[in-house]
């Protein structure tokens, strides 16, 4: 190749490389506690991420039964004992995703590692699980806000990893998912029209059986329901203290918290956090002005 031409090509390549995004950092599980799995042309890659916040399990109020069950299941897994895949389902804003993040913050010092997989990347889930097989670390593979439409075949990869192959998931991997839907798939009246009563026994139609077969693969179901007013106000008080100190909670704050939930039409852990941000922010601004 002509030397002048080669020099020009090198300059062009240098300019192209200058515009390319930097290579993602390689995950190091001795250092990193969380990562995101992203599919690519080579199958997929793990991108390390920092913890979103420092909220621990003790900061979540009003969902004590769910916390106890998930902590017990996860600690059993970390200690090499039998444990179940977990499905956290229920009302929006009730603490499902927050609980998984708090679980990581609480148990990362005990060896827990978390990998989040987006629903659109579930096709690559078998490859990810195979990559984790044999690792010295123990992983929760986490799918947030998981749901599928009736024509969506992505759930088949999830079914296969959960309990549908000869080998199954490795002993150092559990799957946790959060969803507003108990069965992850949409439910319609037509699905139930094929249900029959045979010799006194209820037999579901194929559509219902297919829907239930997915959620059935999660051995631990944790239901999250809307807060009553007492639970909501307890959460409001906790988050106001968390953001602004003990003195930030008052009778005026309580009255405003009730008004906040009434105007939004919902009482939940998320609404309590949003109220606390609004109240403490406005109070601190007023004190500084």
RALIN-V955929 format. One line per field, one symbol per residue. psi: psi as a letter, one per 20 degrees, with the letter a starting at -180 (. if undefined). burial: I if it has 16 or more other ideal C-beta (glycine too) atoms within 10 Angstrom, else O. Layout:
BEGIN
psi: ???
burial: ???
END
This chain:
BEGIN
psi: qphgghghghgghggghhiqqqpqpppoihgqiqrpppqahjgrqpoqqqphajprhiioqilgggggghggghhgghjjrprqqpooqbqqjjjghhhgghgghhighjjpqppppqhijhhjghhghhhipiqirppoppoqlpqqrhjojhihhggghgkjrhhrqrijpqppqqqiphjhqqpqhhhiiipqooliqpoqrhgghgghhghhiohopopprqqrhghghggggghggghirhihprhhgghhgggghghikqorhghgggggggggghghghhi.
burial: OOOOOOOOOOOOOOOOOOOOOOOOOOIOIOOIIIIIIOIOOOOIIIIIIOOOOOIOIOIIIIIOOIIOIIIOIIOOIIOOOOIIIIIIIIIOIIIIIIIIIIIIIIIOOOOIIIIIIOIOIIOIIIOIIOOIOOOOOIIIIIIIOIIIOOOOOOIOIIOIIIOOOOOOIOOIIIIIIIIIIOIIIOOOOOIOOOOOOOOOOOOOOOIIOIIOOIIOIIOIOIOIOIIOOOIIIOIIIIIIOOIIOOOIIOOOIOOIIIOIIOOOOIIIIIIIIIIIOOIIOOIOOOOOO
END
